[in-house]
């Protein structure tokens, strides 16, 4: 069992930065890949980034490449999503999720946080 709680969302102007944190509880956290997803009003949930359980591999959806970076500190049971050069179209509720399979498919993730709102003003 893994429990996740996102934090770090907020309101920021276009071009600004935010760092989301996803601390987790559970003995097997460091054996889980972590995915980041977002859900904007009127749109389907979208994959943003994923990081393998070792932290040695990561990948991103094209729209955030070069702007977002995910990392993890297994000693602290925490995964981060650093978001730079934010754009209004990044506005969404952001979720972290844990799963045994390193994937961009939300169906691969078994445990989800409650989400944190990110709003980017123009």
C-alpha positions in Angstrom: 0.0 0.0 0.0 1.3 3.5 -0.9 -0.3 6.7 0.1 0.6 9.9 -1.8 -0.1 13.6 -0.9 0.7 16.3 -3.4 1.6 19.8 -2.4 3.2 22.9 -4.0 0.5 24.0 -6.3 -0.7 27.6 -6.5 -1.2 30.6 -8.7 1.7 31.9 -10.8 2.2 34.2 -13.7 3.1 32.9 -17.1 6.9 32.3 -17.2 7.1 31.5 -13.5 8.0 28.3 -11.7 6.5 26.0 -9.2 7.8 22.8 -7.6 5.3 20.1 -6.8 6.2 17.6 -4.1 4.7 14.1 -3.7 5.7 12.6 -0.3 4.6 9.0 0.1 4.1 6.5 2.9 4.5 2.8 2.5 7.4 0.4 2.7 7.4 -0.4 -1.0 7.4 3.2 -2.3 11.0 2.9 -3.5 9.9 -0.1 -5.7 7.3 2.0 -7.5 7.5 4.1 -10.6 5.9 7.5 -10.2 3.8 9.2 -12.8 2.5 12.8 -13.0 -0.8 13.5 -14.6 -2.9 16.6 -15.0 -6.6 17.2 -15.5 -7.9 20.5 -16.9 -11.6 21.4 -16.9 -13.3 20.0 -20.0 -10.3 17.9 -21.0 -9.3 14.3 -20.4 -6.6 13.5 -17.9 -3.2 13.9 -19.5 0.1 12.2 -18.8 2.9 14.7 -17.9 6.0 12.8 -16.7 7.1 9.6 -15.3 10.2 8.4 -13.3 11.4 4.9 -12.7 11.6 3.5 -9.3 15.4 3.9 -9.3 15.2 7.4 -10.6 17.5 6.5 -13.4 14.9 6.9 -16.2 12.3 9.6 -16.8 10.3 10.8 -19.7 7.9 13.5 -20.5 5.0 14.4 -22.7 6.2 16.6 -25.6 4.4 19.8 -24.4 6.5 19.9 -21.2 9.9 18.7 -22.4 12.6 21.2 -21.6 10.4 23.0 -19.1 9.5 20.3 -16.5 11.8 18.0 -14.6 10.8 15.1 -12.3 13.1 13.7 -9.7 12.9 11.5 -6.6 14.6 11.1 -3.3 13.9 7.6 -2.1 15.6 8.3 1.2 12.9 10.9 1.8 10.1 8.9 0.1 9.4 12.0 -2.1 9.1 12.7 -5.8 9.2 16.2 -7.2 8.0 17.9 -10.3 9.9 21.1 -11.1 7.9 23.2 -13.5 9.6 26.2 -15.2 8.5 28.6 -17.9 4.9 27.9 -17.0 2.2 28.7 -19.6 -1.6 29.3 -19.1 -2.2 26.0 -20.9 -0.4 24.2 -18.0 -3.3 25.2 -15.7 -4.8 22.0 -14.3 -5.1 19.8 -11.2 -1.9 17.8 -11.0 -1.7 14.3 -9.6 1.1 12.0 -8.7 0.5 8.3 -8.9 2.5 5.1 -8.0 2.7 1.9 -9.9 4.9 -1.1 -10.4 5.1 -0.4 -14.2 7.1 2.6 -15.5 4.5 3.9 -18.0 2.7 6.9 -19.4 -0.6 5.0 -19.2 -2.7 6.0 -16.2 -4.1 2.4 -16.0 -0.6 1.3 -14.9 -0.8 3.2 -11.7 -2.5 1.8 -8.6 -2.2 4.6 -6.1 -3.1 8.2 -6.6 -2.8 11.4 -4.6 -5.6 13.8 -4.1 -4.3 16.4 -6.6 -3.0 19.9 -6.3 -4.3 22.9 -8.3 -1.9 24.8 -10.6 -3.1 28.0 -12.1 -1.0 30.0 -14.6 -2.2 33.5 -15.3 -1.4 35.2 -18.6 
